[in-house]
C-alpha cells in the first residue's frame, strides 16, 4: 500500500503526488496567494505543476471555488509564471 501521509491530491486531475510536486494556494489577509514554501496555515488547495491542469483550473475557477472565496483570476497568471520559471531551471 502506498504511503499517502505526505502526498496531496491535485484538485483538477485527482492524482496524488508528493507535496513538493504540486503548487499550493491558500488565503492570506483575505486574498488568494501562491504558497511557494507550503508553510502558510489554513485551508489550501493543490494543483499539478503543469499548464494543462492550471488551464483547466482557470477555466472552471477551481482555486476560488476550492478555497470558498471570490477573487480575481490574476492568481492563475502568477501560477503560470511560476510553472514557466520551474520549467526553465
FIGUNU-293851 format. One record per atom (N, C-alpha, C, CB): x, y, z. Coordinates in Angstrom, 2 decimals, m for minus. Glycine has a CB too. Layout:
N
[[X, Y, Z]]
...
***
This chain:
89
[[0.84, m1.19, 0.00]]
[[0.00, 0.00, 0.00]]
[[0.88, 1.25, 0.00]]
[[m0.95, 0.00, 1.22]]
[[0.50, 2.20, m0.79]]
[[1.27, 3.43, m0.94]]
[[1.05, 4.34, 0.26]]
[[0.89, 4.15, m2.25]]
[[2.13, 4.92, 0.77]]
[[2.03, 5.82, 1.91]]
[[1.52, 7.18, 1.45]]
[[3.40, 5.96, 2.62]]
[[0.31, 7.54, 1.86]]
[[m0.29, 8.80, 1.44]]
[[m0.13, 9.89, 2.48]]
[[m1.76, 8.59, 1.13]]
[[0.66, 9.64, 3.50]]
[[0.80, 10.60, 4.58]]
[[1.39, 11.92, 4.10]]
[[1.66, 10.03, 5.69]]
[[2.28, 11.88, 3.14]]
[[2.94, 13.09, 2.67]]
[[2.55, 13.44, 1.24]]
[[4.44, 12.93, 2.77]]
[[1.46, 12.88, 0.75]]
[[1.00, 13.20, m0.59]]
[[m0.25, 14.07, m0.50]]
[[0.72, 11.92, m1.41]]
[[m0.48, 14.79, m1.57]]
[[m1.68, 15.61, m1.68]]
[[m2.30, 15.34, m3.05]]
[[m1.36, 17.14, m1.49]]
[[m3.58, 15.67, m3.17]]
[[m4.30, 15.40, m4.40]]
[[m4.49, 16.68, m5.21]]
[[m5.66, 14.76, m4.09]]
[[m4.20, 16.61, m6.49]]
[[m4.46, 17.73, m7.40]]
[[m5.97, 17.89, m7.52]]
[[m3.80, 17.50, m8.81]]
[[m6.46, 19.12, m7.38]]
[[m7.90, 19.36, m7.44]]
[[m8.45, 19.24, m8.86]]
[[m8.23, 20.74, m6.87]]
[[m7.57, 19.16, m9.84]]
[[m8.02, 19.09, m11.23]]
[[m8.06, 17.64, m11.71]]
[[m7.10, 19.92, m12.13]]
[[m6.89, 16.98, m11.71]]
[[m6.81, 15.63, m12.27]]
[[m7.01, 14.53, m11.23]]
[[m5.47, 15.43, m12.95]]
[[m7.06, 14.90, m9.95]]
[[m7.33, 13.99, m8.83]]
[[m6.25, 12.94, m8.61]]
[[m8.64, 13.30, m9.05]]
[[m5.05, 13.18, m9.11]]
[[m3.95, 12.24, m8.87]]
[[m3.19, 12.69, m7.62]]
[[m3.00, 12.16, m10.10]]
[[m2.60, 11.72, m6.93]]
[[m1.83, 12.01, m5.72]]
[[m0.36, 12.17, m6.07]]
[[m2.02, 10.89, m4.66]]
[[0.27, 13.18, m5.49]]
[[1.68, 13.47, m5.70]]
[[2.30, 13.91, m4.38]]
[[1.88, 14.57, m6.79]]
[[3.61, 13.80, m4.25]]
[[4.26, 14.41, m3.08]]
[[4.02, 15.91, m3.09]]
[[5.79, 14.10, m3.07]]
[[3.96, 16.52, m1.90]]
[[3.65, 17.94, m1.78]]
[[4.55, 18.82, m2.63]]
[[3.74, 18.37, m0.35]]
[[5.84, 18.48, m2.72]]
[[6.78, 19.34, m3.44]]
[[6.58, 19.31, m4.95]]
[[8.19, 18.95, m3.11]]
[[5.75, 18.40, m5.45]]
[[5.47, 18.34, m6.89]]
[[4.20, 19.11, m7.27]]
[[5.34, 16.88, m7.33]]
[[3.59, 19.77, m6.30]]
[[2.35, 20.48, m6.54]]
[[2.48, 21.95, m6.15]]
[[1.20, 19.83, m5.76]]
[[1.64, 22.79, m6.75]]
[[1.53, 24.19, m6.34]]
[[0.45, 24.27, m5.28]]
[[1.20, 25.13, m7.57]]
[[0.69, 25.03, m4.22]]
[[m0.30, 25.18, m3.16]]
[[m0.79, 26.62, m3.13]]
[[0.29, 24.77, m1.78]]
[[m2.10, 26.76, m3.05]]
[[m2.74, 28.06, m2.95]]
[[m3.48, 28.12, m1.62]]
[[m3.70, 28.32, m4.14]]
[[m3.46, 29.27, m0.99]]
[[m4.13, 29.46, 0.29]]
[[m4.59, 30.90, 0.40]]
[[m3.21, 29.08, 1.47]]
[[m5.24, 31.22, 1.50]]
[[m5.73, 32.58, 1.73]]
[[m4.85, 33.24, 2.79]]
[[m7.22, 32.57, 2.17]]
[[m4.38, 34.44, 2.48]]
[[m3.61, 35.21, 3.44]]
[[m4.12, 36.65, 3.39]]
[[m2.07, 35.14, 3.13]]
[[m4.54, 37.14, 4.53]]
[[m5.08, 38.50, 4.65]]
[[m6.22, 38.75, 3.66]]
[[m3.96, 39.53, 4.42]]
[[m7.07, 37.75, 3.49]]
[[m8.26, 37.90, 2.65]]
[[m8.03, 37.73, 1.16]]
[[m8.84, 39.21, 2.88]]
[[m6.81, 37.42, 0.75]]
[[m6.52, 37.26, m0.68]]
[[m5.92, 35.89, m0.95]]
[[m5.56, 38.37, m1.16]]
[[m6.21, 35.36, m2.12]]
[[m5.63, 34.09, m2.53]]
[[m4.17, 34.32, m2.92]]
[[m6.43, 33.46, m3.72]]
[[m3.28, 33.50, m2.37]]
[[m1.85, 33.62, m2.66]]
[[m1.28, 32.27, m3.02]]
[[m1.11, 34.22, m1.46]]
[[m0.20, 32.31, m3.78]]
[[0.56, 31.11, m4.10]]
[[1.53, 30.88, m2.96]]
[[1.30, 31.25, m5.48]]
[[1.38, 29.77, m2.28]]
[[2.21, 29.43, m1.11]]
[[3.43, 28.66, m1.59]]
[[1.39, 28.60, m0.05]]
[[4.46, 29.38, m2.01]]
[[5.65, 28.76, m2.59]]
[[6.38, 27.84, m1.62]]
[[6.60, 29.82, m3.08]]
[[6.44, 28.23, m0.35]]
[[7.14, 27.41, 0.64]]
[[6.23, 26.37, 1.29]]
[[7.73, 28.30, 1.72]]
[[4.96, 26.41, 0.98]]
[[3.96, 25.48, 1.51]]
[[3.99, 25.40, 3.03]]
[[4.18, 24.10, 0.93]]
[[4.06, 26.56, 3.68]]
[[4.08, 26.57, 5.14]]
[[3.07, 27.52, 5.75]]
[[5.45, 26.92, 5.62]]
[[2.24, 28.16, 4.94]]
[[1.21, 29.04, 5.48]]
[[0.09, 28.20, 6.08]]
[[0.66, 29.99, 4.38]]
[[m0.52, 28.72, 7.13]]
[[m1.59, 27.99, 7.79]]
[[m2.90, 28.19, 7.07]]
[[m1.71, 28.43, 9.25]]
[[m3.84, 27.31, 7.35]]
[[m5.18, 27.46, 6.81]]
[[m5.47, 26.54, 5.65]]
[[m5.41, 28.85, 6.39]]
[[m6.67, 26.66, 5.14]]
[[m7.12, 25.84, 4.03]]
[[m6.22, 26.05, 2.83]]
[[m8.59, 26.17, 3.67]]
[[m5.86, 24.96, 2.18]]
[[m5.04, 25.04, 0.99]]
[[m5.61, 24.19, m0.12]]
[[m3.61, 24.61, 1.29]]
[[m5.23, 24.50, m1.33]]
[[m5.66, 23.73, m2.48]]
[[m4.43, 23.48, m3.34]]
[[m6.80, 24.46, m3.29]]
[[m4.32, 22.30, m3.93]]
[[m3.14, 21.89, m4.66]]
[[m3.47, 21.65, m6.13]]
[[m2.53, 20.64, m4.03]]
[[m2.52, 22.04, m6.99]]
[[m2.65, 21.82, m8.43]]
[[m1.30, 21.36, m8.95]]
[[m3.12, 23.13, m9.18]]
[[m1.32, 20.42, m9.90]]
[[m0.09, 19.91, m10.52]]
[[0.70, 21.07, m11.14]]
[[m0.41, 18.84, m11.58]]
[[2.00, 20.88, m11.21]]
[[2.86, 21.90, m11.82]]
[[2.94, 21.71, m13.33]]
[[4.28, 21.85, m11.20]]
[[1.78, 21.70, m13.98]]
[[1.77, 21.66, m15.44]]
[[0.68, 22.59, m15.96]]
[[1.55, 20.21, m15.95]]
[[0.89, 23.06, m17.16]]
[[m0.01, 24.06, m17.75]]
[[m1.40, 23.51, m18.01]]
[[0.58, 24.59, m19.04]]
[[m1.50, 22.22, m18.32]]
[[m2.80, 21.63, m18.61]]
[[m3.73, 21.71, m17.40]]
[[m2.64, 20.18, m19.06]]
[[m3.26, 21.25, m16.26]]
[[m4.08, 21.32, m15.04]]
[[m4.40, 22.76, m14.66]]
[[m3.37, 20.61, m13.87]]
[[m3.44, 23.65, m14.82]]
[[m3.67, 25.05, m14.48]]
[[m4.71, 25.69, m15.40]]
[[m2.36, 25.84, m14.55]]
[[m4.66, 25.38, m16.68]]
[[m5.64, 25.93, m17.62]]
[[m7.05, 25.44, m17.31]]
[[m5.26, 25.57, m19.05]]
[[m7.17, 24.16, m16.94]]
[[m8.49, 23.62, m16.58]]
[[m8.98, 24.30, m15.30]]
[[m8.42, 22.07, m16.40]]
[[m8.08, 24.47, m14.33]]
[[m8.45, 25.13, m13.08]]
[[m8.91, 26.56, m13.34]]
[[m7.28, 25.12, m12.09]]
[[m8.24, 27.24, m14.25]]
[[m8.62, 28.61, m14.59]]
[[m9.98, 28.66, m15.26]]
[[m7.56, 29.25, m15.50]]
[[m10.20, 27.73, m16.20]]
[[m11.45, 27.70, m16.93]]
[[m12.64, 27.44, m15.99]]
[[m11.39, 26.62, m18.02]]
[[m12.44, 26.56, m15.02]]
[[m13.52, 26.20, m14.09]]
[[m13.47, 27.00, m12.79]]
[[m13.45, 24.73, m13.77]]
[[m12.48, 27.90, m12.66]]
[[m12.31, 28.74, m11.47]]
[[m12.19, 27.89, m10.20]]
[[m13.48, 29.71, m11.34]]
[[m11.41, 26.83, m10.27]]
[[m11.32, 25.86, m9.18]]
[[m10.60, 26.36, m7.94]]
[[m10.64, 24.64, m9.67]]
[[m9.66, 27.28, m8.09]]
[[m8.94, 27.78, m6.92]]
[[m9.90, 28.55, m6.02]]
[[m7.75, 28.68, m7.35]]
[[m10.65, 29.46, m6.58]]
[[m11.59, 30.25, m5.78]]
[[m12.71, 29.37, m5.21]]
[[m12.19, 31.37, m6.63]]
[[m13.17, 28.41, m6.00]]
[[m14.22, 27.51, m5.50]]
[[m13.69, 26.62, m4.38]]
[[m14.77, 26.65, m6.64]]
[[m12.48, 26.11, m4.56]]
[[m11.90, 25.23, m3.55]]
[[m11.60, 25.93, m2.25]]
[[m10.66, 24.62, m4.08]]
[[m11.22, 27.20, m2.33]]
[[m10.91, 27.98, m1.13]]
[[m12.14, 28.72, m0.60]]
[[m9.80, 28.97, m1.42]]
[[m13.24, 28.60, m1.32]]
[[m14.51, 29.21, m0.92]]
[[m14.40, 30.73, m0.76]]
[[m15.00, 28.60, 0.39]]
[[m13.79, 31.36, m1.77]]
[[m13.66, 32.81, m1.79]]
[[m13.99, 33.30, m3.19]]
[[m12.24, 33.26, m1.36]]
[[m14.25, 34.59, m3.30]]
[[m14.37, 35.19, m4.62]]
[[m13.12, 36.03, m4.83]]
[[m15.69, 36.05, m4.77]]
[[m12.59, 35.98, m6.00]]
[[m11.36, 36.72, m6.26]]
[[m11.09, 36.86, m7.74]]
[[m10.20, 36.05, m5.58]]
[[m9.98, 37.47, m8.04]]
[[m9.63, 37.70, m9.44]]
[[m8.93, 36.48, m10.02]]
[[m8.74, 38.95, m9.58]]
[[m8.78, 36.50, m11.32]]
[[m8.07, 35.41, m11.98]]
[[m6.57, 35.70, m12.08]]
[[m8.66, 35.17, m13.37]]
[[m6.13, 36.77, m11.47]]
[[m4.71, 37.14, m11.50]]
[[m3.83, 36.05, m10.90]]
[[m4.49, 38.45, m10.75]]
[[m4.35, 35.29, m9.95]]
[[m3.57, 34.23, m9.31]]
[[m3.17, 33.16, m10.33]]
[[m4.38, 33.59, m8.17]]
[[m3.99, 32.94, m11.34]]
[[m3.66, 31.96, m12.37]]
[[m2.47, 32.42, m13.19]]
[[m4.87, 31.71, m13.28]]
[[m2.40, 33.71, m13.48]]
[[m1.26, 34.26, m14.22]]
[[0.02, 34.13, m13.41]]
[[m1.51, 35.72, m14.59]]
[[m0.07, 34.37, m12.11]]
[[1.08, 34.21, m11.23]]
[[1.54, 32.75, m11.20]]
[[0.74, 34.69, m9.82]]
[[0.59, 31.83, m11.13]]
[[0.92, 30.41, m11.12]]
[[1.55, 29.98, m12.45]]
[[m0.32, 29.57, m10.83]]
[[1.06, 30.52, m13.56]]
[[1.63, 30.21, m14.86]]
[[3.07, 30.69, m14.96]]
[[0.80, 30.85, m15.97]]
[[3.35, 31.88, m14.43]]
[[4.73, 32.37, m14.41]]
[[5.62, 31.45, m13.57]]
[[4.78, 33.80, m13.85]]
[[5.11, 30.96, m12.45]]
[[5.86, 30.05, m11.59]]
[[6.17, 28.74, m12.32]]
[[5.08, 29.76, m10.29]]
[[5.19, 28.21, m13.04]]
[[5.39, 26.96, m13.79]]
[[6.44, 27.17, m14.88]]
[[4.07, 26.48, m14.42]]
[[6.37, 28.28, m15.59]]
[[7.35, 28.56, m16.64]]
[[8.75, 28.73, m16.05]]
[[6.96, 29.82, m17.42]]
[[8.86, 29.36, m14.87]]
[[10.14, 29.52, m14.22]]
[[10.71, 28.17, m13.79]]
[[10.01, 30.45, m13.01]]
[[9.86, 27.29, m13.29]]
[[10.30, 25.97, m12.86]]
[[10.80, 25.17, m14.06]]
[[9.15, 25.21, m12.15]]
[[10.11, 25.27, m15.18]]
[[10.50, 24.51, m16.37]]
[[11.80, 25.01, m16.98]]
[[9.40, 24.59, m17.41]]
[[12.16, 26.28, m16.75]]
[[13.41, 26.82, m17.26]]
[[14.61, 26.34, m16.48]]
[[13.36, 28.32, m17.26]]
[[14.40, 25.96, m15.20]]
[[15.51, 25.54, m14.34]]
[[16.21, 24.32, m14.86]]
[[15.02, 25.28, m12.94]]
***
